[in-house]
Amino acid sequence: MKKTILSLLFMCFVITTYAQKREIRNAEDAVEDKAFDEAKSLLKQVENSYTNENEKWQSTYLLTKGKAYLANGLGSSFEDLKTAAEAFQQAIDLGEDVEEAQQGLDEVRAALVNNAVEDQKKQKNLIAADKLYKAYELGKQDTLYLYYAASSAVNGKDYDRALKYYKQLLDLNYDGSQVLYQATNTETGVVETFGNKTLRDASVKSGSHKAPKDEKTPSKTGEIARNISLIYIEQDKPKKAIEAMKRAKEENPEDIALMQAEADLYYNMGDIQKYNEVMSTIAEKNPNDPIVFYNLGVSAEKLEDFDKARKMYQKAIDLDPEMANAYNNIASIILKKDREITEEMNKLGMSPAETKKYDKLKAEKIEILKDAIPYLKKTIELDSSNINAMKYLKSIYYQTQENDKAEALDKLIKEAESKQE
């Protein structure tokens, strides 16, 4: 009797084992036919007992499960992609089909990134952040995905999560710069970027390209430090913002982008004096950047040091003669003196002494207006949409008795206004 019971139990075990293998094979076939929901249903029937099989069959189950939940990749839910990733990772841990499982894991990571891009287009930034962070975890700690996850968290206004990700990046000494392998196409003359150095060098050797060069992109350390500081400012934690910037500077004391981030921090805190000091240091280290001198002009204006502001704007123009805003701001500084003189003239009475002073001030006013003319003309030349500059110049022409020029400018103003309607 005992032998009979044992035999029956053995037969049940054999039948159960056979059924499990059958379900797994059927699930494999369903995946092959892209019937992913059917495959999931078949696999669920054996999910509590597949571990009774040998490791080869366990691996087959896990690979099939990973493929079923990965499905077509694009458009798959976050939960399904996480399930797929877990299945492929378990298959890798078993050590039976490591190469195929790793390929599956790579496909899950690619699907997470592609889906995150689609989420960002739909303004689903926090969902995108989840997917990018998971891609970071799966990608052998690929910090680029962590960086993008932080950016998505910022766009989704989840500042606590963004801070967490940014701090991780700083702890990992993330730089974010990369080398671009470039060469000029000999036929089109266009500079092209290659996926790697080997491809670039092969193209140069074949003669299809020439003038190879390695271009390093800027470090993202400054941007990260700036974003951390801006988040702290948003959270009304200025001391933490300064501490975060200080730490970043200790690790990268000569990083110009980081210095600019520090300057931006003080600007956003309203400390224009400190902003001006940092920007002056940047100018010393980077004397050929017109943007630096333009920004110095702006900060000098805010500090009401108008002579310095004009010098800084002029330096920006010397470096970049096409900088319309610099010309416009110099004109604005000049016209500030005009407004001061006009106010003084309006306060004068009709006595002989006051009339004499009025005439003197009027002569000064005309010279000031004439000083502004070339800057306003250049502003309009470089930016034909600047209607305010046109109106100021028209007013000046009327005051300097150049009515023909004023009327010609009036026509340009009407044309510009009609384009903006």
C-alpha positions in Angstrom: 0.0 0.0 0.0 2.8 2.4 0.9 4.5 1.6 -2.4 1.3 2.4 -4.3 1.0 5.8 -2.6 4.7 6.6 -3.4 4.2 5.6 -7.0 1.1 7.8 -7.3 3.0 10.7 -5.8 5.8 10.2 -8.2 3.4 10.1 -11.1 1.8 13.3 -10.0 5.2 15.0 -9.7 6.1 13.8 -13.2 2.8 15.0 -14.6 3.2 18.4 -12.8 6.7 18.8 -14.1 5.6 18.0 -17.6 2.8 20.5 -17.4 5.1 23.2 -16.2 7.5 22.7 -19.1 4.6 22.6 -21.5 3.3 26.0 -20.2 6.8 27.5 -20.5 7.2 26.2 -24.0 3.8 27.6 -25.0 4.7 30.9 -23.4 7.9 30.9 -25.5 5.8 30.3 -28.7 3.4 33.1 -27.7 6.3 35.5 -27.3 7.6 34.5 -30.7 4.2 35.3 -32.1 4.1 38.6 -30.2 1.1 37.4 -28.2 2.5 39.0 -25.1 -0.6 39.0 -22.9 -1.1 35.3 -23.7 2.5 34.6 -22.7 2.0 36.4 -19.4 -1.1 34.4 -18.6 0.7 31.1 -19.3 3.7 32.1 -17.2 1.5 33.1 -14.2 0.2 29.5 -14.1 3.7 28.3 -13.1 5.2 31.3 -11.3 4.9 29.6 -7.9 6.4 26.3 -8.9 8.9 26.9 -11.8 11.8 26.8 -9.2 11.1 23.1 -8.9 12.7 22.6 -12.3 16.4 22.5 -13.0 18.3 25.7 -13.5 18.2 25.5 -17.3 14.4 25.4 -17.2 14.3 28.1 -14.6 16.4 30.3 -16.9 14.1 29.6 -19.8 11.1 30.7 -17.7 12.9 33.9 -16.6 14.0 34.8 -20.1 10.5 34.2 -21.5 9.0 36.3 -18.7 11.5 39.1 -19.4 10.6 39.1 -23.1 6.8 38.9 -22.4 6.8 41.9 -20.1 9.3 43.9 -22.3 6.8 43.3 -25.1 7.5 45.8 -27.9 9.4 48.1 -25.5 8.0 51.5 -26.6 4.8 52.1 -24.9 5.2 49.4 -22.3 4.2 50.4 -18.7 6.8 51.3 -16.2 5.7 48.4 -14.0 6.0 45.9 -16.9 9.5 47.1 -17.7 10.5 46.8 -14.1 9.2 43.2 -14.1 11.1 42.5 -17.3 14.3 43.9 -15.8 13.9 41.8 -12.6 13.4 38.6 -14.7 16.4 39.2 -16.8 18.5 40.0 -13.8 17.4 36.8 -12.1 18.4 34.9 -15.2 21.8 36.5 -15.1 22.2 35.5 -11.5 21.4 31.9 -12.4 24.4 32.0 -14.7 22.8 29.8 -17.4 22.0 32.2 -20.3 23.9 35.2 -19.2 24.6 36.7 -22.7 20.9 36.5 -23.8 19.7 37.8 -20.4 22.2 40.8 -20.5 20.9 41.6 -24.0 17.4 41.6 -22.6 18.4 43.9 -19.8 20.0 46.3 -22.4 16.7 46.3 -24.3 14.8 47.1 -21.2 17.1 50.0 -20.5 16.7 51.3 -24.0 12.9 51.0 -23.7 12.9 52.9 -20.4 14.9 55.8 -22.0 12.8 55.9 -25.2 9.6 55.9 -23.1 11.0 58.6 -20.9 11.6 60.8 -24.0 8.0 60.3 -25.0 6.8 61.1 -21.5 8.8 64.4 -21.5 7.1 65.4 -24.8 3.8 65.0 -23.0 5.0 66.9 -19.9 4.9 63.8 -17.8 8.2 64.7 -16.3 8.0 62.8 -13.0 7.1 59.5 -14.8 10.1 60.2 -17.1 12.3 60.7 -14.0 11.2 57.3 -12.6 12.1 55.6 -15.9 15.4 57.4 -16.3 16.5 56.6 -12.8 15.7 52.9 -13.3 17.7 53.0 -16.6 20.6 54.5 -14.5 20.3 51.6 -12.1 20.3 49.0 -14.9 23.0 50.6 -16.9 26.0 49.7 -14.8 25.5 53.0 -13.0 25.4 55.0 -16.2 25.5 58.5 -14.7 24.1 60.2 -17.8 20.7 58.7 -17.1 20.9 59.9 -13.5 21.6 63.4 -14.8 18.6 63.3 -17.1 16.5 61.9 -14.3 17.4 64.9 -12.1 16.5 67.3 -15.0 13.1 65.7 -15.4 12.5 65.9 -11.6 13.3 69.7 -11.8 10.9 70.1 -14.7 8.3 68.2 -12.7 8.9 70.5 -9.8 9.8 67.6 -7.5 12.8 69.5 -6.0 13.4 67.1 -3.2 13.9 64.3 -5.6 16.0 66.5 -8.0 18.3 67.4 -5.0 18.7 63.7 -4.2 19.7 62.9 -7.7 22.0 65.9 -8.1 23.8 65.1 -4.8 24.3 61.6 -6.0 26.0 63.0 -9.1 28.3 65.2 -7.1 29.2 62.2 -4.8 30.1 60.3 -7.9 32.2 63.2 -9.2 30.1 63.3 -12.3 31.6 65.7 -14.9 29.4 65.1 -17.9 31.9 66.2 -20.4 32.7 64.0 -23.4 35.0 63.9 -26.3 33.4 64.4 -29.7 35.4 62.7 -32.6 35.0 65.0 -35.6 36.3 65.3 -39.1 35.4 67.4 -42.2 33.5 65.7 -45.1 35.8 66.2 -48.1 32.8 66.3 -50.5 30.4 68.7 -48.5 32.9 70.5 -46.4 30.7 69.9 -43.3 32.2 68.9 -40.0 30.7 65.6 -38.9 30.8 63.8 -35.5 31.5 60.1 -35.3 30.3 57.5 -32.7 33.9 56.7 -31.7 37.5 57.4 -32.6 38.0 54.2 -34.6 35.2 55.1 -37.0 36.5 58.7 -37.4 40.1 57.6 -38.1 38.9 55.0 -40.6 37.0 57.6 -42.5 40.0 59.9 -42.6 42.2 57.0 -43.7 39.7 56.2 -46.6 39.9 59.8 -47.8 36.1 60.6 -47.3 37.0 62.9 -44.4 39.9 65.2 -43.4 41.1 67.4 -40.6 40.3 65.1 -37.7 39.9 66.8 -34.3 38.8 65.9 -30.8 36.3 68.4 -29.3 35.7 68.2 -25.6 32.2 69.3 -24.5 32.0 71.5 -21.4 31.7 70.1 -17.9 28.2 69.9 -16.4 29.5 70.3 -12.8 28.8 74.0 -12.8 25.3 73.5 -14.1 24.6 70.9 -11.4 25.9 73.1 -8.6 23.8 76.0 -10.0 20.7 73.9 -10.1 21.2 72.7 -6.5 21.6 76.3 -5.4 18.6 77.4 -7.3 16.5 74.7 -5.7 17.6 75.8 -2.3 16.8 79.4 -3.2 13.3 78.2 -4.3 13.0 76.4 -1.0 14.1 79.6 0.8 17.3 78.0 2.1 20.0 80.5 1.0 22.6 79.2 3.4 22.4 75.7 2.0 22.6 77.2 -1.5 25.9 78.8 -0.6 27.2 75.7 1.1 26.4 73.6 -2.0 28.3 76.1 -4.2 31.2 76.2 -1.8 31.6 72.4 -1.9 31.5 72.3 -5.7 34.1 75.0 -5.9 36.4 73.2 -3.6 36.5 70.2 -6.0 36.7 72.4 -9.1 38.3 75.8 -8.2 39.2 76.8 -11.8 35.9 75.7 -13.4 34.6 78.8 -15.3 31.1 77.3 -15.6 31.1 76.8 -11.8 32.2 80.4 -11.2 29.3 81.6 -13.5 26.9 79.4 -11.5 28.2 81.1 -8.3 27.7 84.5 -9.8 24.1 83.5 -10.8 23.5 82.4 -7.3 24.4 85.7 -5.8 22.4 87.5 -8.5 19.3 85.5 -7.7 19.8 86.2 -4.0 19.9 89.9 -4.8 23.6 90.3 -3.7 24.7 92.3 -6.7 27.9 93.4 -5.1 29.1 89.8 -4.6 27.8 89.0 -8.1 30.0 91.7 -9.5 33.1 90.5 -7.6 32.7 86.9 -9.0 32.1 88.2 -12.5 35.2 90.3 -12.3 37.2 87.2 -11.4 35.6 85.4 -14.4 36.6 88.2 -16.7 40.2 88.0 -15.5 40.3 84.3 -16.3 38.3 84.5 -19.5 39.2 87.9 -21.1 37.8 87.1 -24.5 34.2 86.3 -23.7 31.9 89.2 -24.6 29.0 87.7 -22.6 31.1 88.0 -19.4 31.7 91.7 -20.0 28.1 92.3 -21.0 26.9 90.7 -17.7 29.5 92.9 -15.8 27.9 95.9 -17.5 24.4 94.8 -16.3 25.6 94.3 -12.7 27.5 97.7 -12.7 24.2 99.4 -13.8 22.3 97.7 -11.0 25.0 99.1 -8.6 24.5 102.5 -10.3 28.1 102.6 -11.4 27.2 103.9 -14.9 30.7 104.8 -16.0 31.9 101.2 -15.3 28.8 99.8 -17.0 29.5 101.7 -20.2 33.1 100.5 -20.2 32.0 96.9 -19.8 29.4 97.2 -22.5 32.0 98.8 -24.8 34.4 95.9 -24.0 31.7 93.4 -25.0 31.2 95.3 -28.3 34.9 95.2 -28.9 34.9 91.5 -28.6 31.6 91.0 -30.4 30.6 93.9 -32.7 27.2 92.2 -33.4 26.0 92.4 -29.8 22.8 94.5 -30.2 21.9 94.6 -26.5 25.3 96.2 -25.6 24.8 99.1 -28.0 21.2 99.5 -26.7 22.3 99.6 -23.1 25.0 102.2 -23.8 22.4 104.3 -25.4 20.2 103.9 -22.4 23.0 105.0 -20.0 23.6 108.1 -22.2 19.9 109.0 -22.3 19.7 108.7 -18.5 21.9 111.8 -18.4 19.5 113.4 -20.9 16.5 112.8 -18.5 18.4 114.3 -15.6 19.2 117.5 -17.6 15.6 117.7 -18.8 14.3 117.5 -15.2 16.7 120.3 -14.2 15.6 122.4 -17.2 11.9 122.0 -16.3 12.5 123.4 -12.8 14.0 126.7 -14.0 12.0 129.9 -14.1 12.0 132.8 -16.5 14.6 135.1 -14.9 17.6 136.2 -17.1 20.0 134.1 -15.1 17.7 131.1 -15.3 17.1 131.6 -19.0 20.9 131.7 -19.5 21.3 128.5 -17.5 18.4 126.9 -19.5 20.2 127.7 -22.8 23.4 126.1 -21.5 21.7 123.0 -20.3 19.8 122.7 -23.7 23.2 122.8 -25.5 24.5 120.1 -23.2 21.3 118.1 -23.8 21.7 118.2 -27.6 25.3 117.0 -27.3 24.2 114.1 -25.1 21.5 113.2 -27.6 24.0 113.2 -30.5 26.2 110.9 -28.4 23.4 108.4 -28.2 22.5 108.4 -32.0 25.3 106.0 -33.3 24.4 103.4 -30.6 20.7 103.5 -31.3 21.4 103.3 -35.0 23.6 100.3 -34.5 21.0 98.7 -32.2 18.3 99.0 -34.9 20.7 97.8 -37.6 21.4 94.6 -35.7 17.9 94.2 -34.3 15.2 95.5 -36.7 12.4 94.4 -34.2 13.6 96.8 -31.5 10.7 99.4 -31.8 11.6 101.2 -28.6 15.1 102.0 -29.9 13.5 103.3 -33.1 11.1 105.5 -31.1 13.9 107.0 -29.0 15.9 107.7 -32.1 13.0 109.3 -33.8 12.5 111.6 -30.8 16.1 112.6 -30.8 16.0 113.4 -34.6 13.1 115.8 -33.9 15.0 117.4 -31.0 18.2 117.8 -33.2 16.1 119.4 -36.0 16.6 116.4 -38.3 13.0 116.0 -39.3 13.5 114.1 -42.5 15.3 111.3 -40.7 12.6 111.3 -38.0 9.9 110.9 -40.6 11.8 108.2 -42.4 12.2 106.4 -39.1 8.5 106.8 -38.4 7.7 104.7 -41.5 10.0 101.9 -40.3 8.3 102.0 -36.9 4.9 101.5 -38.5 6.2 98.6 -40.6 7.8 96.9 -37.6 4.6 97.3 -35.6 2.5 95.8 -38.3 4.7 92.8 -38.4 4.2 92.2 -34.7 0.4 92.4 -34.8 
